[in-house]
Amino acid sequence: MAEADLDVVIRSIARKQHKTLMAAARKRHARLIALAAKAKTGETRQRFRETAKTTLLMAGAAARRLQITAENAADSYARSMKRAVEEIRQAAEAKAAKKAARKKS
């Protein structure tokens, strides 16, 4: 069933994007923490640590929004495919009923 396959593809792409985004955020976080460790003043150190913390928080929020959007898109696609299949089935039944009515006449 191709409809289900595309639904799964949408979800798997979202998982891959989520992993990539979080990996990049962790990498940037590590770089900022390293800069904080090398900082000469306490103020600079604190600023780098805050930036690192904020980076992870914002990346997490973005990743959640990305995941929610993908889930919504996949669910919407699945619903629309079910609706389309139902409409096709009803049209076929109506056509068959019309044909049967003509035969009886």
Beta strands, then each sheet from edge to edge (+ up, - down):
end
